[in-house]
Amino acid sequence: MLKNGRETFHRNRKLFAMDAVIMLILLLVDQFTKYLALSRLKGNPAVVLIDGVLELQYVENTGMAFSLFRDKKIFILLMGCIVMAVILFFLFRIPDSRRFRIVHILLAALIAGALGNIIDRIRFDFVVDFISFVLIHYPVFNVADCYIVVSAIILFFLFMFVYKEEELEFLSFRKKKAGK
């Protein structure tokens, strides 16, 4: 199994390099937008982009989504690392075919989002949030959160309605029988 895993990695090296570049670019965009929020929004009133709909408002979030587990930094970091490890595990199992390139991109975006928020927690003890949909009173969020939510929704749609069950056997932990 390990030998097969190494062979898969070497065969898909270009694809994994693409994943790494996507992660890095998205991570840099996330960190840059958070830098701008820290330097331009912190201590200032909200910047109205669309009156009554969208604002930029600086918030320090010590919890997870919807402020769950507030002030539980170690737990949140541990959960983030576990989730990233699971995503990486599946990323390395995805078949090298054009049909699954979008899954590579979406998993790379998920990792970039998780890593962006983990970096904030390590650096600041909180996540910098700054995008506020005031129209629906949605919790303030950031670019990394967008990567996570949008990627998860598209992956859900793909796995439920686009890919056939046979195509997703690479996600199974069961070993294939000798005759199959």
Secondary structure by P-SEA (a helix, b strand, c coil): caaaaaaaaaaaaaaaaaaaaaaaaaaaaaaaaaaaaaaccccccccccccccccbbbbbbccccccccccaaaaaaaaaaaaaaaaaaaaaaccccccaaaaaaaaaaaaaaaaaaaaaaaaccbbbbcccccccccccccaaaaaaaaaaaaaaaaaccccccccccccccccccccc
